[in-house]
């Protein structure tokens, strides 16, 4: 009788251990899958932000065309300077190149996933403009207006700048 009882207890413990192991494996799988989903969602948020920048730049170009190509042009209380092809430039009211001004115009939300850029890098030269905005998620958003070609892109940094 005693050996049947101990055998039964051992069997119950074995079943319990197997179930705990199965639950642990499922939880770990869920955590790994969640991390992948989170990374993809973060990447998508940054790609969406760059698309929004391009849409805003196109909106301002349309306004410039509707205003019969006048520059500077006042829109929503902001004086905007344009290139001869209709792209809004990062030249502010004091006629200085300002990446902060450009971001305020093209992406007034500034925040992506609740974070504002912690660093701005202006690599503009003459009439070619390039501004990079560094975010905490090891991502950089770069807005370029080079040779009358406008672009916005997101880059994924290899190391942390925290």
Secondary structure, DSSP 8 states (H G I E B T S, - for coil): -HHHHHHHHHHHHHHHHHHHHHHHHHHHHHHHHHHHHHHHHHHHHHHHHHHHHHHHHHHHHHHHHHTTS-SSEEETTEEE-B-TTS-B-SB-TTS-B-HHHHHHHH-TT--BTTB--SEEEE--BTTBEEEEEEETTTEEEEEEEETTEEEEEEEE-SS---
